[in-house]
């Protein structure tokens, strides 16, 4: 059995200092590959550095299996608008810099993102116009570079959905699914109309007792569109809730989802492997 964490954050402060230990823990529980994602300048660079370092260890046959897959995504989270990293004055230059970062690291970068819309906290709504502009520019860049979009949507599904309706022929990965089955159906219909290659990811919060809407969403996602992720260090699965999340915890998510879908975990893991290789063209 081979397990994949399709969206994690070894490049964040909670995990970065012990990143290799966490990686080895993941490998110990049949981890076969992961994708580091974040969305700020520092974390974009760190994700690439981690990928390069692990690839070097593989070449030297040091602790990491030769067929282990590790890649990165690069982009800007909508909260980059709130924290001042993205402004009206610098947004165009940031996109130029993002393109350059990709061009210099094509072997390690597999998607643009995580990017999208997030107005979960009341004070973030004032940044919605800038968030939309940032999201549109990253959609444009992904389309130009023929890269998948790793999308983060929290609270304001419809603003993000409206923007995506302007794009055809994209590979779209909605990470950390946070809505009900109605939105899944909307995405699937639009995917058919606009020829999207659509994937939807679920993480540890699908196991939470009050997350029935996520489980209802899960039931609507086709197996060939499903991805599983930790989104570590956040959203630890219920059985380890309250602890720092890390990639090895994806095993609990596989077990839970296999039970929910009434399939065996070996069958599920084979399908997830196909899906992660499809979305990222690995």
TAWORA-V186342 format. One record per residue. N is the residue number from 1. RES is the residue in one small letter. PHI is phi in whole degrees, -180 to 180 (NA if undefined). OMEGA is omega in whole degrees, 0 to 359 (NA if undefined). BURIAL is # if it has 9 or more other ideal C-beta (glycine too) atoms within 8 Angstrom, else .. Layout:
n={N N}
res={RES RES}
phi={PHI PHI}
omega={OMEGA OMEGA}
burial={BURIAL BURIAL}
This chain:
n={1 2 3 4 5 6 7 8 9 10 11 12 13 14 15 16 17 18 19 20 21 22 23 24 25 26 27 28 29 30 31 32 33 34 35 36 37 38 39 40 41 42 43 44 45 46 47 48 49 50 51 52 53 54 55 56 57 58 59 60 61 62 63 64 65 66 67 68 69 70 71 72 73 74 75 76 77 78 79 80 81 82 83 84 85 86 87 88 89 90 91 92 93 94 95 96 97 98 99 100 101 102 103 104 105 106 107 108 109 110 111 112 113 114 115 116 117 118 119 120 121 122 123 124 125 126 127 128 129 130 131 132 133 134 135 136 137 138 139 140 141 142 143 144 145 146 147 148 149 150 151 152 153 154 155 156 157 158 159 160 161 162 163 164 165 166 167 168 169 170 171 172 173 174 175 176 177 178 179 180 181 182 183 184 185 186 187 188 189 190 191 192 193 194 195 196 197 198 199 200 201 202 203 204 205 206 207 208 209 210 211 212 213 214 215 216 217 218 219 220 221 222 223 224 225 226 227 228 229 230 231 232 233 234 235 236 237 238 239 240 241 242 243 244 245 246 247 248 249 250 251 252 253 254 255 256 257 258 259 260 261 262 263 264 265 266 267 268 269 270 271 272 273 274 275 276 277 278 279 280 281 282}
res={x x x x x x x x x x x x x x x x x x x x x x x x x x x x x x x x x x x x x x x x x x x x x x x x x x x x x x x x x x x x x x x x x x x x x x x x x x x x x x x x x x x x x x x x x x x x x x x x x x x x x x x x x x x x x x x x x x x x x x x x x x x x x x x x x x x x x x x x x x x x x x x x x x x x x x x x x x x x x x x x x x x x x x x x x x x x x x x x x x x x x x x x x x x x x x x x x x x x x x x x x x x x x x x x x x x x x x x x x x x x x x x x x x x x x x x x x x x x x x x x x x x x x x x x x x x x x x x x x x x x x x x x x x x x x x x x x x x x x x x x x x}
phi={NA -126 -110 -127 -107 -81 -161 -145 -140 -67 -92 -97 -57 -65 -120 -61 -65 -113 -58 -72 -63 -63 -64 -67 -60 -62 -61 -63 -102 77 -65 -117 177 -152 -125 -83 -133 -163 -154 -152 -60 -64 -73 -58 -66 -62 -60 -67 -60 -61 -61 -62 -64 -68 -62 -67 -62 -61 -64 -90 57 -105 67 -102 -58 -65 -98 -67 -104 -139 -139 -134 -115 -134 172 -130 -64 -57 -68 -62 -73 -71 -84 90 -68 -108 -133 -59 -76 -110 -61 -67 -66 -62 -70 -62 -65 -65 -62 -63 -59 -66 -59 -82 -140 -59 -71 -113 -105 -121 -165 -99 137 -87 -137 155 -131 -147 -123 -61 -91 -55 -73 -82 -64 -66 -95 -58 -58 -71 -59 -61 -61 -63 -65 -59 -64 -75 -62 -59 -66 -61 -65 -65 -88 58 -115 -67 -105 -95 -112 -113 -130 -135 75 -93 -63 -72 -63 -68 -61 -62 -65 -63 -65 -89 -124 -112 60 -98 -93 -124 -118 -83 -87 50 -47 -128 -129 -90 -66 -62 -69 -61 -63 -61 -64 -67 -64 -67 -60 -67 -69 -106 58 -80 -96 -98 -132 -130 -105 -124 -126 -60 -70 -66 -88 -73 -62 -97 -109 -62 -62 -70 -68 -66 -63 -55 -66 -93 -91 -65 -58 -80 -116 -94 -129 -122 -151 -95 54 -58 -92 -95 58 -58 -57 -53 -68 -127 -61 97 -108 -67 -76 -156 -56 -61 -71 -62 -60 -67 -71 -58 -62 -66 -66 -59 -65 -63 -92 59 -130 -80 -67 -65 -63 -61 -65 -64 -69 -63 -61 -60 -69 -68 -71 -75 -66 -100 52 -81}
omega={181 182 181 173 190 179 181 188 174 182 177 184 182 186 192 184 180 187 182 175 179 179 179 174 179 179 181 180 176 176 183 179 177 177 176 179 165 190 171 184 183 184 174 182 179 179 178 178 179 180 180 182 181 176 178 177 177 181 180 180 181 170 185 179 185 181 177 182 175 180 181 166 178 179 180 176 177 179 174 176 181 186 174 178 176 177 175 184 187 190 180 179 178 178 175 180 180 177 179 178 177 183 180 187 186 182 187 186 185 181 171 179 19 182 180 184 178 177 184 179 185 184 180 184 179 180 184 178 179 176 179 180 179 179 180 181 178 172 178 182 179 179 180 182 182 178 174 174 172 193 175 176 178 180 188 179 192 175 179 181 180 178 183 181 179 186 176 168 178 164 187 177 175 186 176 183 186 184 182 184 181 180 176 179 178 179 181 178 181 177 179 183 187 177 173 166 194 174 182 185 176 180 190 183 176 180 186 186 183 186 181 179 177 178 174 175 181 181 182 184 177 181 181 175 190 171 179 189 174 191 180 14 181 167 175 176 187 185 177 182 183 176 177 179 177 190 181 180 178 179 178 180 175 182 182 182 177 178 180 184 178 173 180 187 178 177 179 183 177 180 179 177 176 185 182 177 178 184 184 182 182 NA}
burial={. . # # # # # # # # # # . . # # . . # . . # # # # # # . # . # # # # # # # # # # . . # # # # # # # # # # . # # . # # . . . . . # . . . # # # # # # # # # # # # # # # . . # # . . . . # . . # # . # # # . # # . . # . . # # # # # # # # # # # # . . . . # . . # # . # # # # # # # # # # . # # # . # . # # # # # # # # . # # . # # # . # # . . # . . # # # # # # # # . # . # . # # # # # # . # # . . # . # # # # # # # # # # # # # . . # . # # # # # # # # # . . . # # # # # # # # # . # # # # . # # . . . # # # # # # # # # # # # # # . # # . . . # . # # # . # # # # # # # # # # . .}
